[in-house]
Amino acid sequence: MADVLTARQRSYCMSQIRGKDTKPERLVRSGLFALGFRYRLHRRDLPGCPDIVLPEHRAVVFVHGCLWHGHECHLFKWPTANAAFWRDKIMRNRERDAQSVEQLRSSGWRVLTVWECAIKGRLRQSPVAIVERIARWLRSNRGRLDITG
């Protein structure tokens, strides 16, 4: 199917998609802050530039969009327009994510990923439940956790 927008319109629409301070990310941050956790944002010196870094707990939190990171859930569907481009892009994102997690883990960081489907969609969890689960993980010694819908 042909795109209904011109190349210029499509470029503008794509430029408006946020990579930082998304609603799911802000929801997780505000919940953690309310529970007394203090953190740093988007530390570029760490692999993958984690969304939330909790140095005191030697932990990082990624808040991933299911489309952009190719999460196999009910929110993800392979794009049909320009399919080759999107397949390559999403596969590169997956590879980069795996490499970042491996580098973080090997340098002693604990890694948690909150997927968009945990926050929205038909299988979503309550924000309170998500933040409490993150808090339990932070207080534990577990190294890796994914929170999905």
C-alpha positions in Angstrom: 0.0 0.0 0.0 1.3 3.4 -0.9 1.9 6.0 1.8 -0.9 8.6 2.0 1.6 11.3 3.2 4.3 13.0 1.1 7.9 12.3 1.9 8.1 15.7 3.6 5.0 15.0 5.7 6.2 11.6 6.7 9.6 12.9 7.7 7.9 15.5 9.9 5.7 12.9 11.5 8.6 10.6 12.2 10.7 13.5 13.6 8.0 14.1 16.3 8.4 10.6 17.8 10.2 11.0 21.0 13.1 8.8 22.1 13.3 10.2 25.6 10.7 11.3 28.2 8.0 9.1 26.7 4.8 8.6 28.7 5.8 5.1 29.8 9.2 6.3 30.9 7.8 9.2 32.8 5.3 6.9 34.5 8.1 4.6 35.7 10.3 7.5 36.8 7.5 9.2 38.8 6.6 6.0 40.6 10.2 5.2 41.5 10.7 8.8 42.7 7.6 8.6 44.9 9.0 5.5 46.5 12.2 7.3 47.4 14.5 6.0 44.6 16.9 8.5 43.1 18.3 8.1 39.7 20.1 9.6 36.7 18.6 9.8 33.2 20.1 8.7 29.9 23.7 8.3 30.9 25.5 8.3 27.6 28.7 6.8 29.1 26.9 3.5 29.6 26.1 1.0 26.8 22.7 1.6 25.3 22.2 4.9 27.1 19.8 3.5 29.7 16.6 5.5 30.3 17.0 5.3 34.1 20.2 4.6 36.0 20.2 3.9 39.7 23.9 4.0 40.7 23.2 3.2 44.4 21.7 -0.1 43.3 24.1 -0.7 40.4 21.0 -1.0 38.2 19.7 0.3 35.0 16.2 0.4 33.6 15.2 0.5 29.9 11.7 1.4 28.9 11.3 -0.1 25.4 8.6 0.5 22.9 7.3 -2.8 21.5 7.4 -1.7 17.8 10.9 -0.1 17.9 12.5 -2.9 19.7 10.6 -5.8 18.0 9.0 -7.3 21.1 6.9 -10.3 20.1 3.7 -9.3 21.8 0.2 -8.2 20.8 1.3 -4.6 20.2 4.0 -5.6 17.7 3.3 -6.2 14.1 5.8 -6.1 11.3 5.2 -3.0 9.2 4.1 -3.9 5.6 5.1 -0.6 4.0 8.8 -0.5 3.2 9.1 -3.9 4.9 12.8 -4.5 4.1 13.8 -1.2 5.7 11.8 -1.9 8.9 12.9 -5.5 9.2 16.6 -4.4 9.0 16.0 -1.5 11.4 14.2 -3.5 14.0 16.7 -6.4 13.8 19.6 -4.0 14.3 17.8 -2.5 17.3 17.4 -6.0 18.8 21.0 -6.8 18.2 22.1 -3.5 19.7 19.9 -4.1 22.7 21.3 -7.5 23.3 24.9 -6.2 23.0 24.2 -3.3 25.4 22.7 -5.7 28.0 25.7 -8.0 27.6 28.2 -5.2 28.1 26.3 -3.8 31.1 26.0 -7.2 32.7 29.7 -8.0 32.2 30.6 -4.7 33.8 28.5 -5.4 36.9 25.3 -3.6 36.2 21.9 -5.2 36.8 19.4 -4.7 33.9 15.7 -4.4 33.9 13.5 -3.8 30.8 10.0 -2.5 31.0 8.1 -3.2 27.8 5.4 -0.9 26.5 2.9 -3.7 26.5 3.2 -3.9 30.3 2.0 -0.3 30.5 -0.6 -0.1 27.7 -2.6 -2.5 25.6 -5.0 -5.3 26.5 -2.5 -7.1 28.8 -1.3 -4.1 30.7 -0.6 -4.1 34.4 -1.4 -1.4 36.8 1.3 1.3 37.1 1.4 0.7 40.8 2.1 -3.0 40.3 4.8 -2.3 37.8 6.6 0.2 40.0 6.3 -2.1 43.0 7.8 -5.0 41.0 10.7 -2.8 39.9 11.2 -1.7 43.6 11.3 -5.4 44.7 13.8 -6.1 42.0 16.0 -3.2 43.0 16.1 -4.3 46.6 17.0 -7.9 45.5 20.2 -9.3 44.1 18.6 -10.5 40.9 20.6 -9.5 37.8 18.1 -9.4 35.0 14.3 -8.9 34.7 11.9 -8.2 31.9 8.4 -6.8 32.7 5.9 -7.5 29.9 2.1 -7.3 29.5 
